[in-house]
Amino acid sequence: MAKVIHVHLTRPVARTKQRDWYFGSISAVYSVFTPEEVGATRGYLLHAGLSGNGTVVTKCAIIKQSTLIRNARGADGGNDD
């Protein structure tokens, strides 16, 4: 299982209308957004307790870490219904 960082923007960002973003790491969040747009620095999020499906709420965003659940390869016969 892999972790997923979900960023829900509570304030608009000028270059996008999209509110929900999904990343594979905290560092990846900062490849798209600045600390001002997220409302927290990378260092803060790394130490804020996101592991274990934690949540951080800032003035600009709600940041959650969750586990991505995948099906075992071939377990369903290849159907993607």
PyMOL Python script that loads the backbone (N, CA, C, O; Angstrom):
from pymol import cmd

cmd.read_pdbstr("""\
ATOM      1  N   MET A   1       0.839  -1.183   0.000  1.00  0.00           N
ATOM      2  CA  MET A   1       0.000   0.000   0.000  1.00  0.00           C
ATOM      3  C   MET A   1       0.886   1.249   0.000  1.00  0.00           C
ATOM      4  O   MET A   1       1.962   1.280   0.597  1.00  0.00           O
ATOM      5  N   ALA A   2       0.398   2.257  -0.682  1.00  0.00           N
ATOM      6  CA  ALA A   2       1.144   3.506  -0.806  1.00  0.00           C
ATOM      7  C   ALA A   2       0.399   4.634  -0.103  1.00  0.00           C
ATOM      8  O   ALA A   2      -0.823   4.593   0.040  1.00  0.00           O
ATOM      9  N   LYS A   3       1.147   5.633   0.332  1.00  0.00           N
ATOM     10  CA  LYS A   3       0.503   6.786   0.951  1.00  0.00           C
ATOM     11  C   LYS A   3       0.096   7.789  -0.112  1.00  0.00           C
ATOM     12  O   LYS A   3       0.705   7.863  -1.180  1.00  0.00           O
ATOM     13  N   VAL A   4      -0.934   8.556   0.188  1.00  0.00           N
ATOM     14  CA  VAL A   4      -1.436   9.613  -0.689  1.00  0.00           C
ATOM     15  C   VAL A   4      -1.627  10.861   0.167  1.00  0.00           C
ATOM     16  O   VAL A   4      -2.209  10.800   1.250  1.00  0.00           O
ATOM     17  N   ILE A   5      -1.135  11.981  -0.324  1.00  0.00           N
ATOM     18  CA  ILE A   5      -1.350  13.258   0.338  1.00  0.00           C
ATOM     19  C   ILE A   5      -2.444  13.985  -0.433  1.00  0.00           C
ATOM     20  O   ILE A   5      -2.282  14.291  -1.614  1.00  0.00           O
ATOM     21  N   HIS A   6      -3.557  14.260   0.241  1.00  0.00           N
ATOM     22  CA  HIS A   6      -4.691  14.965  -0.365  1.00  0.00           C
ATOM     23  C   HIS A   6      -4.656  16.402   0.128  1.00  0.00           C
ATOM     24  O   HIS A   6      -4.671  16.654   1.332  1.00  0.00           O
ATOM     25  N   VAL A   7      -4.612  17.340  -0.804  1.00  0.00           N
ATOM     26  CA  VAL A   7      -4.642  18.762  -0.478  1.00  0.00           C
ATOM     27  C   VAL A   7      -5.947  19.330  -1.014  1.00  0.00           C
ATOM     28  O   VAL A   7      -6.190  19.333  -2.221  1.00  0.00           O
ATOM     29  N   HIS A   8      -6.779  19.808  -0.103  1.00  0.00           N
ATOM     30  CA  HIS A   8      -8.029  20.479  -0.479  1.00  0.00           C
ATOM     31  C   HIS A   8      -7.833  21.967  -0.215  1.00  0.00           C
ATOM     32  O   HIS A   8      -7.690  22.392   0.932  1.00  0.00           O
ATOM     33  N   LEU A   9      -7.828  22.749  -1.285  1.00  0.00           N
ATOM     34  CA  LEU A   9      -7.629  24.195  -1.152  1.00  0.00           C
ATOM     35  C   LEU A   9      -8.919  24.858  -0.685  1.00  0.00           C
ATOM     36  O   LEU A   9      -9.975  24.674  -1.291  1.00  0.00           O
ATOM     37  N   THR A  10      -8.831  25.626   0.388  1.00  0.00           N
ATOM     38  CA  THR A  10     -10.002  26.351   0.890  1.00  0.00           C
ATOM     39  C   THR A  10     -10.022  27.790   0.406  1.00  0.00           C
ATOM     40  O   THR A  10     -11.015  28.499   0.567  1.00  0.00           O
ATOM     41  N   ARG A  11      -8.908  28.215  -0.190  1.00  0.00           N
ATOM     42  CA  ARG A  11      -8.808  29.537  -0.806  1.00  0.00           C
ATOM     43  C   ARG A  11      -8.409  29.352  -2.258  1.00  0.00           C
ATOM     44  O   ARG A  11      -7.637  28.447  -2.575  1.00  0.00           O
ATOM     45  N   PRO A  12      -8.917  30.188  -3.138  1.00  0.00           N
ATOM     46  CA  PRO A  12      -8.554  30.038  -4.554  1.00  0.00           C
ATOM     47  C   PRO A  12      -7.075  30.331  -4.803  1.00  0.00           C
ATOM     48  O   PRO A  12      -6.471  31.186  -4.154  1.00  0.00           O
ATOM     49  N   VAL A  13      -6.521  29.604  -5.752  1.00  0.00           N
ATOM     50  CA  VAL A  13      -5.163  29.851  -6.240  1.00  0.00           C
ATOM     51  C   VAL A  13      -5.318  30.387  -7.657  1.00  0.00           C
ATOM     52  O   VAL A  13      -6.039  29.803  -8.466  1.00  0.00           O
ATOM     53  N   ALA A  14      -4.659  31.476  -7.958  1.00  0.00           N
ATOM     54  CA  ALA A  14      -4.881  32.214  -9.204  1.00  0.00           C
ATOM     55  C   ALA A  14      -4.744  31.362 -10.463  1.00  0.00           C
ATOM     56  O   ALA A  14      -5.487  31.579 -11.420  1.00  0.00           O
ATOM     57  N   ARG A  15      -3.838  30.418 -10.495  1.00  0.00           N
ATOM     58  CA  ARG A  15      -3.568  29.695 -11.740  1.00  0.00           C
ATOM     59  C   ARG A  15      -4.433  28.449 -11.945  1.00  0.00           C
ATOM     60  O   ARG A  15      -4.279  27.761 -12.954  1.00  0.00           O
ATOM     61  N   THR A  16      -5.335  28.144 -11.012  1.00  0.00           N
ATOM     62  CA  THR A  16      -6.170  26.948 -11.158  1.00  0.00           C
ATOM     63  C   THR A  16      -7.515  27.119 -10.474  1.00  0.00           C
ATOM     64  O   THR A  16      -7.635  27.847  -9.489  1.00  0.00           O
ATOM     65  N   LYS A  17      -8.518  26.446 -11.000  1.00  0.00           N
ATOM     66  CA  LYS A  17      -9.829  26.390 -10.348  1.00  0.00           C
ATOM     67  C   LYS A  17      -9.992  25.094  -9.569  1.00  0.00           C
ATOM     68  O   LYS A  17     -10.941  24.928  -8.803  1.00  0.00           O
ATOM     69  N   GLN A  18      -9.052  24.180  -9.778  1.00  0.00           N
ATOM     70  CA  GLN A  18      -9.105  22.876  -9.114  1.00  0.00           C
ATOM     71  C   GLN A  18      -8.900  23.045  -7.608  1.00  0.00           C
ATOM     72  O   GLN A  18      -7.999  23.767  -7.183  1.00  0.00           O
ATOM     73  N   ARG A  19      -9.729  22.385  -6.805  1.00  0.00           N
ATOM     74  CA  ARG A  19      -9.645  22.495  -5.350  1.00  0.00           C
ATOM     75  C   ARG A  19      -8.972  21.290  -4.701  1.00  0.00           C
ATOM     76  O   ARG A  19      -8.348  21.421  -3.649  1.00  0.00           O
ATOM     77  N   ASP A  20      -9.095  20.127  -5.317  1.00  0.00           N
ATOM     78  CA  ASP A  20      -8.559  18.898  -4.733  1.00  0.00           C
ATOM     79  C   ASP A  20      -7.385  18.385  -5.553  1.00  0.00           C
ATOM     80  O   ASP A  20      -7.478  18.220  -6.770  1.00  0.00           O
ATOM     81  N   TRP A  21      -6.282  18.137  -4.863  1.00  0.00           N
ATOM     82  CA  TRP A  21      -5.041  17.663  -5.478  1.00  0.00           C
ATOM     83  C   TRP A  21      -4.546  16.457  -4.694  1.00  0.00           C
ATOM     84  O   TRP A  21      -4.735  16.381  -3.480  1.00  0.00           O
ATOM     85  N   TYR A  22      -3.914  15.518  -5.382  1.00  0.00           N
ATOM     86  CA  TYR A  22      -3.417  14.291  -4.760  1.00  0.00           C
ATOM     87  C   TYR A  22      -1.944  14.111  -5.117  1.00  0.00           C
ATOM     88  O   TYR A  22      -1.564  14.229  -6.281  1.00  0.00           O
ATOM     89  N   PHE A  23      -1.122  13.828  -4.115  1.00  0.00           N
ATOM     90  CA  PHE A  23       0.320  13.725  -4.295  1.00  0.00           C
ATOM     91  C   PHE A  23       0.843  12.453  -3.649  1.00  0.00           C
ATOM     92  O   PHE A  23       0.212  11.889  -2.755  1.00  0.00           O
ATOM     93  N   GLY A  24       2.000  12.010  -4.111  1.00  0.00           N
ATOM     94  CA  GLY A  24       2.633  10.821  -3.571  1.00  0.00           C
ATOM     95  C   GLY A  24       3.535  11.103  -2.384  1.00  0.00           C
ATOM     96  O   GLY A  24       3.974  10.171  -1.710  1.00  0.00           O
ATOM     97  N   SER A  25       3.819  12.371  -2.113  1.00  0.00           N
ATOM     98  CA  SER A  25       4.669  12.736  -0.977  1.00  0.00           C
ATOM     99  C   SER A  25       4.418  14.192  -0.599  1.00  0.00           C
ATOM    100  O   SER A  25       3.847  14.962  -1.372  1.00  0.00           O
ATOM    101  N   ILE A  26       4.853  14.549   0.590  1.00  0.00           N
ATOM    102  CA  ILE A  26       4.742  15.940   1.030  1.00  0.00           C
ATOM    103  C   ILE A  26       5.615  16.829   0.157  1.00  0.00           C
ATOM    104  O   ILE A  26       5.213  17.937  -0.200  1.00  0.00           O
ATOM    105  N   SER A  27       6.795  16.355  -0.186  1.00  0.00           N
ATOM    106  CA  SER A  27       7.692  17.148  -1.044  1.00  0.00           C
ATOM    107  C   SER A  27       7.056  17.451  -2.396  1.00  0.00           C
ATOM    108  O   SER A  27       7.274  18.528  -2.951  1.00  0.00           O
ATOM    109  N   ALA A  28       6.276  16.522  -2.930  1.00  0.00           N
ATOM    110  CA  ALA A  28       5.621  16.720  -4.224  1.00  0.00           C
ATOM    111  C   ALA A  28       4.594  17.853  -4.169  1.00  0.00           C
ATOM    112  O   ALA A  28       4.352  18.517  -5.177  1.00  0.00           O
ATOM    113  N   VAL A  29       3.998  18.077  -3.014  1.00  0.00           N
ATOM    114  CA  VAL A  29       3.044  19.182  -2.854  1.00  0.00           C
ATOM    115  C   VAL A  29       3.726  20.495  -3.231  1.00  0.00           C
ATOM    116  O   VAL A  29       3.126  21.355  -3.876  1.00  0.00           O
ATOM    117  N   TYR A  30       4.990  20.639  -2.819  1.00  0.00           N
ATOM    118  CA  TYR A  30       5.716  21.893  -3.026  1.00  0.00           C
ATOM    119  C   TYR A  30       6.344  22.000  -4.415  1.00  0.00           C
ATOM    120  O   TYR A  30       6.987  23.000  -4.735  1.00  0.00           O
ATOM    121  N   SER A  31       6.156  20.969  -5.236  1.00  0.00           N
ATOM    122  CA  SER A  31       6.537  21.098  -6.641  1.00  0.00           C
ATOM    123  C   SER A  31       5.424  21.800  -7.425  1.00  0.00           C
ATOM    124  O   SER A  31       5.637  22.237  -8.555  1.00  0.00           O
ATOM    125  N   VAL A  32       4.239  21.904  -6.821  1.00  0.00           N
ATOM    126  CA  VAL A  32       3.088  22.560  -7.454  1.00  0.00           C
ATOM    127  C   VAL A  32       2.715  23.852  -6.728  1.00  0.00           C
ATOM    128  O   VAL A  32       2.395  24.853  -7.370  1.00  0.00           O
ATOM    129  N   PHE A  33       2.754  23.838  -5.404  1.00  0.00           N
ATOM    130  CA  PHE A  33       2.306  24.971  -4.601  1.00  0.00           C
ATOM    131  C   PHE A  33       3.443  25.573  -3.788  1.00  0.00           C
ATOM    132  O   PHE A  33       4.428  24.903  -3.477  1.00  0.00           O
ATOM    133  N   THR A  34       3.291  26.833  -3.454  1.00  0.00           N
ATOM    134  CA  THR A  34       4.222  27.504  -2.546  1.00  0.00           C
ATOM    135  C   THR A  34       3.724  27.304  -1.115  1.00  0.00           C
ATOM    136  O   THR A  34       2.555  26.978  -0.913  1.00  0.00           O
ATOM    137  N   PRO A  35       4.584  27.491  -0.133  1.00  0.00           N
ATOM    138  CA  PRO A  35       4.130  27.412   1.263  1.00  0.00           C
ATOM    139  C   PRO A  35       2.999  28.398   1.574  1.00  0.00           C
ATOM    140  O   PRO A  35       2.128  28.103   2.392  1.00  0.00           O
ATOM    141  N   GLU A  36       3.011  29.544   0.935  1.00  0.00           N
ATOM    142  CA  GLU A  36       1.949  30.532   1.154  1.00  0.00           C
ATOM    143  C   GLU A  36       0.606  30.037   0.628  1.00  0.00           C
ATOM    144  O   GLU A  36      -0.433  30.306   1.231  1.00  0.00           O
ATOM    145  N   GLU A  37       0.621  29.318  -0.490  1.00  0.00           N
ATOM    146  CA  GLU A  37      -0.626  28.798  -1.062  1.00  0.00           C
ATOM    147  C   GLU A  37      -1.204  27.656  -0.242  1.00  0.00           C
ATOM    148  O   GLU A  37      -2.420  27.469  -0.206  1.00  0.00           O
ATOM    149  N   VAL A  38      -0.344  26.895   0.415  1.00  0.00           N
ATOM    150  CA  VAL A  38      -0.787  25.770   1.251  1.00  0.00           C
ATOM    151  C   VAL A  38      -1.050  26.230   2.678  1.00  0.00           C
ATOM    152  O   VAL A  38      -1.888  25.659   3.375  1.00  0.00           O
ATOM    153  N   GLY A  39      -0.341  27.251   3.106  1.00  0.00           N
ATOM    154  CA  GLY A  39      -0.507  27.749   4.469  1.00  0.00           C
ATOM    155  C   GLY A  39       0.415  27.073   5.463  1.00  0.00           C
ATOM    156  O   GLY A  39       0.235  27.218   6.672  1.00  0.00           O
ATOM    157  N   ALA A  40       1.409  26.329   4.969  1.00  0.00           N
ATOM    158  CA  ALA A  40       2.371  25.653   5.838  1.00  0.00           C
ATOM    159  C   ALA A  40       3.626  25.342   5.038  1.00  0.00           C
ATOM    160  O   ALA A  40       3.569  25.148   3.823  1.00  0.00           O
ATOM    161  N   THR A  41       4.755  25.296   5.728  1.00  0.00           N
ATOM    162  CA  THR A  41       5.999  24.936   5.065  1.00  0.00           C
ATOM    163  C   THR A  41       6.127  23.420   4.965  1.00  0.00           C
ATOM    164  O   THR A  41       5.411  22.681   5.642  1.00  0.00           O
ATOM    165  N   ARG A  42       7.033  22.971   4.127  1.00  0.00           N
ATOM    166  CA  ARG A  42       7.311  21.541   3.980  1.00  0.00           C
ATOM    167  C   ARG A  42       7.753  20.952   5.322  1.00  0.00           C
ATOM    168  O   ARG A  42       7.285  19.890   5.730  1.00  0.00           O
ATOM    169  N   GLY A  43       8.652  21.650   5.992  1.00  0.00           N
ATOM    170  CA  GLY A  43       9.145  21.179   7.288  1.00  0.00           C
ATOM    171  C   GLY A  43       8.035  21.021   8.312  1.00  0.00           C
ATOM    172  O   GLY A  43       8.018  20.056   9.076  1.00  0.00           O
ATOM    173  N   TYR A  44       7.107  21.972   8.326  1.00  0.00           N
ATOM    174  CA  TYR A  44       5.982  21.877   9.251  1.00  0.00           C
ATOM    175  C   TYR A  44       5.151  20.625   8.975  1.00  0.00           C
ATOM    176  O   TYR A  44       4.824  19.881   9.899  1.00  0.00           O
ATOM    177  N   LEU A  45       4.810  20.389   7.706  1.00  0.00           N
ATOM    178  CA  LEU A  45       3.990  19.218   7.369  1.00  0.00           C
ATOM    179  C   LEU A  45       4.725  17.915   7.665  1.00  0.00           C
ATOM    180  O   LEU A  45       4.108  16.930   8.070  1.00  0.00           O
ATOM    181  N   LEU A  46       6.047  17.908   7.462  1.00  0.00           N
ATOM    182  CA  LEU A  46       6.813  16.691   7.738  1.00  0.00           C
ATOM    183  C   LEU A  46       6.771  16.322   9.217  1.00  0.00           C
ATOM    184  O   LEU A  46       6.893  15.146   9.559  1.00  0.00           O
ATOM    185  N   HIS A  47       6.600  17.299  10.094  1.00  0.00           N
ATOM    186  CA  HIS A  47       6.595  17.049  11.533  1.00  0.00           C
ATOM    187  C   HIS A  47       5.224  17.231  12.187  1.00  0.00           C
ATOM    188  O   HIS A  47       5.115  17.188  13.412  1.00  0.00           O
ATOM    189  N   ALA A  48       4.191  17.432  11.389  1.00  0.00           N
ATOM    190  CA  ALA A  48       2.867  17.783  11.928  1.00  0.00           C
ATOM    191  C   ALA A  48       1.997  16.577  12.277  1.00  0.00           C
ATOM    192  O   ALA A  48       0.884  16.756  12.770  1.00  0.00           O
ATOM    193  N   GLY A  49       2.462  15.385  12.040  1.00  0.00           N
ATOM    194  CA  GLY A  49       1.670  14.219  12.397  1.00  0.00           C
ATOM    195  C   GLY A  49       0.731  13.746  11.310  1.00  0.00           C
ATOM    196  O   GLY A  49      -0.343  13.223  11.610  1.00  0.00           O
ATOM    197  N   LEU A  50       1.108  13.917  10.058  1.00  0.00           N
ATOM    198  CA  LEU A  50       0.263  13.421   8.971  1.00  0.00           C
ATOM    199  C   LEU A  50       0.300  11.896   8.876  1.00  0.00           C
ATOM    200  O   LEU A  50      -0.669  11.284   8.427  1.00  0.00           O
ATOM    201  N   SER A  51       1.397  11.282   9.288  1.00  0.00           N
ATOM    202  CA  SER A  51       1.474   9.822   9.207  1.00  0.00           C
ATOM    203  C   SER A  51       0.394   9.217  10.091  1.00  0.00           C
ATOM    204  O   SER A  51      -0.014   9.817  11.086  1.00  0.00           O
ATOM    205  N   GLY A  52      -0.062   8.039   9.727  1.00  0.00           N
ATOM    206  CA  GLY A  52      -1.156   7.422  10.470  1.00  0.00           C
ATOM    207  C   GLY A  52      -2.492   8.039  10.114  1.00  0.00           C
ATOM    208  O   GLY A  52      -3.390   8.117  10.953  1.00  0.00           O
ATOM    209  N   ASN A  53      -2.627   8.480   8.872  1.00  0.00           N
ATOM    210  CA  ASN A  53      -3.866   9.081   8.369  1.00  0.00           C
ATOM    211  C   ASN A  53      -4.246  10.360   9.107  1.00  0.00           C
ATOM    212  O   ASN A  53      -5.415  10.581   9.422  1.00  0.00           O
ATOM    213  N   GLY A  54      -3.257  11.194   9.377  1.00  0.00           N
ATOM    214  CA  GLY A  54      -3.483  12.454  10.062  1.00  0.00           C
ATOM    215  C   GLY A  54      -3.994  13.540   9.137  1.00  0.00           C
ATOM    216  O   GLY A  54      -3.992  13.394   7.914  1.00  0.00           O
ATOM    217  N   THR A  55      -4.435  14.639   9.748  1.00  0.00           N
ATOM    218  CA  THR A  55      -4.968  15.791   9.025  1.00  0.00           C
ATOM    219  C   THR A  55      -4.381  17.073   9.605  1.00  0.00           C
ATOM    220  O   THR A  55      -4.249  17.210  10.822  1.00  0.00           O
ATOM    221  N   VAL A  56      -4.031  18.007   8.732  1.00  0.00           N
ATOM    222  CA  VAL A  56      -3.583  19.338   9.140  1.00  0.00           C
ATOM    223  C   VAL A  56      -4.497  20.347   8.453  1.00  0.00           C
ATOM    224  O   VAL A  56      -4.705  20.286   7.241  1.00  0.00           O
ATOM    225  N   VAL A  57      -5.037  21.268   9.234  1.00  0.00           N
ATOM    226  CA  VAL A  57      -5.891  22.323   8.697  1.00  0.00           C
ATOM    227  C   VAL A  57      -5.150  23.644   8.824  1.00  0.00           C
ATOM    228  O   VAL A  57      -4.716  24.018   9.914  1.00  0.00           O
ATOM    229  N   THR A  58      -5.006  24.354   7.700  1.00  0.00           N
ATOM    230  CA  THR A  58      -4.385  25.672   7.705  1.00  0.00           C
ATOM    231  C   THR A  58      -5.423  26.686   7.235  1.00  0.00           C
ATOM    232  O   THR A  58      -6.560  26.328   6.929  1.00  0.00           O
ATOM    233  N   LYS A  59      -5.023  27.945   7.181  1.00  0.00           N
ATOM    234  CA  LYS A  59      -5.946  28.980   6.710  1.00  0.00           C
ATOM    235  C   LYS A  59      -6.231  28.862   5.218  1.00  0.00           C
ATOM    236  O   LYS A  59      -7.175  29.469   4.713  1.00  0.00           O
ATOM    237  N   CYS A  60      -5.408  28.071   4.506  1.00  0.00           N
ATOM    238  CA  CYS A  60      -5.528  27.965   3.051  1.00  0.00           C
ATOM    239  C   CYS A  60      -5.928  26.588   2.544  1.00  0.00           C
ATOM    240  O   CYS A  60      -6.404  26.461   1.415  1.00  0.00           O
ATOM    241  N   ALA A  61      -5.744  25.551   3.361  1.00  0.00           N
ATOM    242  CA  ALA A  61      -5.936  24.195   2.857  1.00  0.00           C
ATOM    243  C   ALA A  61      -6.195  23.204   3.988  1.00  0.00           C
ATOM    244  O   ALA A  61      -5.894  23.455   5.155  1.00  0.00           O
ATOM    245  N   ILE A  62      -6.761  22.078   3.594  1.00  0.00           N
ATOM    246  CA  ILE A  62      -6.872  20.919   4.472  1.00  0.00           C
ATOM    247  C   ILE A  62      -5.991  19.846   3.845  1.00  0.00           C
ATOM    248  O   ILE A  62      -6.207  19.445   2.701  1.00  0.00           O
ATOM    249  N   ILE A  63      -5.003  19.387   4.595  1.00  0.00           N
ATOM    250  CA  ILE A  63      -4.038  18.414   4.081  1.00  0.00           C
ATOM    251  C   ILE A  63      -4.202  17.124   4.863  1.00  0.00           C
ATOM    252  O   ILE A  63      -4.135  17.118   6.092  1.00  0.00           O
ATOM    253  N   LYS A  64      -4.417  16.027   4.138  1.00  0.00           N
ATOM    254  CA  LYS A  64      -4.610  14.723   4.773  1.00  0.00           C
ATOM    255  C   LYS A  64      -3.667  13.711   4.154  1.00  0.00           C
ATOM    256  O   LYS A  64      -3.363  13.768   2.962  1.00  0.00           O
ATOM    257  N   GLN A  65      -3.215  12.798   4.970  1.00  0.00           N
ATOM    258  CA  GLN A  65      -2.456  11.662   4.450  1.00  0.00           C
ATOM    259  C   GLN A  65      -3.300  10.420   4.640  1.00  0.00           C
ATOM    260  O   GLN A  65      -3.809  10.167   5.732  1.00  0.00           O
ATOM    261  N   SER A  66      -3.449   9.649   3.582  1.00  0.00           N
ATOM    262  CA  SER A  66      -4.228   8.419   3.612  1.00  0.00           C
ATOM    263  C   SER A  66      -3.439   7.306   2.936  1.00  0.00           C
ATOM    264  O   SER A  66      -2.368   7.532   2.373  1.00  0.00           O
ATOM    265  N   THR A  67      -3.986   6.118   3.003  1.00  0.00           N
ATOM    266  CA  THR A  67      -3.380   4.967   2.365  1.00  0.00           C
ATOM    267  C   THR A  67      -4.147   4.642   1.101  1.00  0.00           C
ATOM    268  O   THR A  67      -5.374   4.545   1.118  1.00  0.00           O
ATOM    269  N   LEU A  68      -3.430   4.476   0.014  1.00  0.00           N
ATOM    270  CA  LEU A  68      -4.021   4.085  -1.256  1.00  0.00           C
ATOM    271  C   LEU A  68      -4.167   2.572  -1.252  1.00  0.00           C
ATOM    272  O   LEU A  68      -3.182   1.850  -1.098  1.00  0.00           O
ATOM    273  N   ILE A  69      -5.371   2.100  -1.417  1.00  0.00           N
ATOM    274  CA  ILE A  69      -5.633   0.664  -1.406  1.00  0.00           C
ATOM    275  C   ILE A  69      -5.662   0.171  -2.841  1.00  0.00           C
ATOM    276  O   ILE A  69      -6.400   0.689  -3.679  1.00  0.00           O
ATOM    277  N   ARG A  70      -4.857  -0.825  -3.105  1.00  0.00           N
ATOM    278  CA  ARG A  70      -4.789  -1.405  -4.438  1.00  0.00           C
ATOM    279  C   ARG A  70      -5.182  -2.865  -4.377  1.00  0.00           C
ATOM    280  O   ARG A  70      -4.992  -3.541  -3.365  1.00  0.00           O
ATOM    281  N   ASN A  71      -5.729  -3.331  -5.476  1.00  0.00           N
ATOM    282  CA  ASN A  71      -6.042  -4.741  -5.601  1.00  0.00           C
ATOM    283  C   ASN A  71      -4.762  -5.472  -5.996  1.00  0.00           C
ATOM    284  O   ASN A  71      -3.941  -4.942  -6.744  1.00  0.00           O
ATOM    285  N   ALA A  72      -4.599  -6.682  -5.492  1.00  0.00           N
ATOM    286  CA  ALA A  72      -3.434  -7.463  -5.875  1.00  0.00           C
ATOM    287  C   ALA A  72      -3.505  -7.747  -7.370  1.00  0.00           C
ATOM    288  O   ALA A  72      -4.585  -7.998  -7.904  1.00  0.00           O
ATOM    289  N   ARG A  73      -2.379  -7.708  -8.035  1.00  0.00           N
ATOM    290  CA  ARG A  73      -2.321  -7.914  -9.485  1.00  0.00           C
ATOM    291  C   ARG A  73      -2.943  -9.262  -9.829  1.00  0.00           C
ATOM    292  O   ARG A  73      -2.545 -10.303  -9.305  1.00  0.00           O
ATOM    293  N   GLY A  74      -3.923  -9.215 -10.718  1.00  0.00           N
ATOM    294  CA  GLY A  74      -4.563 -10.449 -11.193  1.00  0.00           C
ATOM    295  C   GLY A  74      -5.614 -11.012 -10.257  1.00  0.00           C
ATOM    296  O   GLY A  74      -6.229 -12.031 -10.574  1.00  0.00           O
ATOM    297  N   ALA A  75      -5.839 -10.380  -9.114  1.00  0.00           N
ATOM    298  CA  ALA A  75      -6.795 -10.938  -8.147  1.00  0.00           C
ATOM    299  C   ALA A  75      -8.238 -10.885  -8.621  1.00  0.00           C
ATOM    300  O   ALA A  75      -9.062 -11.690  -8.188  1.00  0.00           O
ATOM    301  N   ASP A  76      -8.556  -9.938  -9.514  1.00  0.00           N
ATOM    302  CA  ASP A  76      -9.947  -9.803  -9.970  1.00  0.00           C
ATOM    303  C   ASP A  76     -10.129 -10.261 -11.424  1.00  0.00           C
ATOM    304  O   ASP A  76     -11.179 -10.019 -12.020  1.00  0.00           O
ATOM    305  N   GLY A  77      -9.147 -10.899 -11.978  1.00  0.00           N
ATOM    306  CA  GLY A  77      -9.263 -11.374 -13.344  1.00  0.00           C
ATOM    307  C   GLY A  77      -9.076 -10.304 -14.381  1.00  0.00           C
ATOM    308  O   GLY A  77      -9.322 -10.548 -15.562  1.00  0.00           O
ATOM    309  N   GLY A  78      -8.642  -9.106 -13.975  1.00  0.00           N
ATOM    310  CA  GLY A  78      -8.361  -8.044 -14.924  1.00  0.00           C
ATOM    311  C   GLY A  78      -9.545  -7.156 -15.231  1.00  0.00           C
ATOM    312  O   GLY A  78      -9.426  -6.273 -16.081  1.00  0.00           O
ATOM    313  N   ASN A  79     -10.675  -7.343 -14.589  1.00  0.00           N
ATOM    314  CA  ASN A  79     -11.848  -6.487 -14.840  1.00  0.00           C
ATOM    315  C   ASN A  79     -11.718  -5.188 -14.074  1.00  0.00           C
ATOM    316  O   ASN A  79     -11.363  -5.184 -12.895  1.00  0.00           O
ATOM    317  N   ASP A  80     -12.004  -4.085 -14.744  1.00  0.00           N
ATOM    318  CA  ASP A  80     -11.958  -2.771 -14.112  1.00  0.00           C
ATOM    319  C   ASP A  80     -13.355  -2.166 -14.024  1.00  0.00           C
ATOM    320  O   ASP A  80     -13.509  -0.961 -14.226  1.00  0.00           O
ATOM    321  N   ASP A  81     -14.365  -2.958 -13.730  1.00  0.00           N
ATOM    322  CA  ASP A  81     -15.745  -2.454 -13.677  1.00  0.00           C
ATOM    323  C   ASP A  81     -15.909  -1.581 -12.468  1.00  0.00           C
ATOM    324  O   ASP A  81     -16.995  -1.053 -12.231  1.00  0.00           O
TER     325      ASP A  81
END
""", "prot")
cmd.dss("prot")
cmd.show_as("cartoon", "prot")
cmd.util.cbc("prot")
cmd.orient("prot")
